[in-house]
């Protein structure tokens, strides 16, 4: 018999996972210019600090940085 689970919700992404994904993307991604890359490293580090405070803005910054460096 197949059981059907109703109302299963996705587990919310943790703040730390989002921030570490952004930092990893920036550190391992292609660098177009040193100045822009250092700014992005600082933004990713700020994400890590915000993740410890459970600031939801981490998800937005992480998405921007991971998209930028996954594209490159």
Buried (B, 14 or more C-beta within 10 A) or exposed (E): EEEEEEEEEEEEEEBBEBBBBBBBBBEEBEBEEEEEBEEBBEBBBBBBEBBEEEBEEBBEBBEEBBEBBEEE
